[in-house]
Structures are given as C-alpha cells and as structure tokens.
C-alpha cells in the first residue's frame, strides 16, 4: 500500500471524526484524489471494520461508533 494511500486514509479518518468530509466529490477534493479512489478508500475502511455511513443531513461520512485507525509500526522486544 503506497504511503499516499495511507495518508489519504488517515485524512479521511480525521474528517469523519469531525463529520467534515462533505459530499464524496468534496471529500475527493479535500484529499487530492479522484472520486473513484475516494470511494475505494472508504470501501477498504469498511472492510477493515470501520462502521462508516453517509449522513445526508450533515453531508458527511460518519462513524456509527467511536474509534479510529492506528497505522503504525510497534517494535517487539
């Protein structure tokens, strides 16, 4: 998975937490990706267990439950 993809996923995660994604088209612009790539990332996030839904009243993707993505390396000793 390229670094750019992970960075976009993390940015989407931050925007979902504050309910500030906007429409799929607006979200694509915010993360610097095509609408298709943005929808693909949302789909991957859902497959990874994120309870994401689109709220038409807020015009934003939201999480049904609180949580976040933690993508990092942890050294085991």
C-alpha positions in Angstrom: 0.0 0.0 0.0 1.6 3.3 -1.1 2.3 6.0 1.6 0.0 8.4 -0.3 -2.9 5.9 0.1 -2.3 5.6 3.9 -2.1 9.4 4.2 -5.4 9.7 2.4 -7.0 7.1 4.6 -5.7 8.9 7.8 -7.1 12.2 6.5 -10.4 10.7 5.7 -10.4 9.2 9.3 -9.8 12.7 10.8 -12.5 14.3 8.6 -15.0 11.5 9.5 -14.4 12.1 13.2 -15.3 15.8 12.9 -18.1 15.0 10.5 -16.4 17.3 7.9 -16.0 15.1 4.9 -18.6 16.8 2.7 -20.0 15.0 -0.3 -18.0 12.3 -1.9 -16.9 14.8 -4.6 -15.9 17.3 -1.9 -14.0 14.7 0.1 -12.1 13.7 -3.1 -11.0 17.3 -3.5 -10.0 17.6 0.2 -7.7 14.5 0.0 -6.4 15.2 -3.5 -7.8 12.1 -5.2 -10.5 11.2 -7.7 -14.0 10.4 -6.5 -13.5 6.8 -7.5 -10.3 6.5 -5.4 -12.0 8.1 -2.5 -15.0 5.7 -2.7 -12.4 2.8 -2.9 -10.7 4.0 0.3 -14.0 4.3 2.1 -14.8 0.7 1.0 -11.4 -0.5 2.3 -12.0 1.2 5.6 -15.4 -0.6 5.8 -13.8 -3.9 5.0 -11.3 -3.2 7.8 -14.2 -2.9 10.2 -15.0 0.8 10.3 -18.7 1.4 10.8 -19.0 4.1 8.2 -22.2 5.5 6.9 -23.2 8.6 4.9 -25.4 11.1 6.7 -27.4 13.1 4.1 -28.4 15.8 6.6 -24.8 16.5 7.5 -23.5 15.9 4.0 -20.7 13.9 5.6 -19.5 10.4 6.2 -19.7 9.4 9.9 -18.8 6.6 12.2 -21.7 4.7 13.9 -19.3 4.1 16.9 -16.3 6.0 18.2 -13.0 4.7 17.0 -10.0 5.5 14.8 -7.4 3.9 12.5 -4.0 3.4 14.0 -1.5 2.6 11.3 2.0 2.4 12.8 5.0 0.2 13.5 5.5 -1.2 17.0 8.8 -2.8 17.9 8.6 -6.0 19.8 11.4 -6.8 22.1 
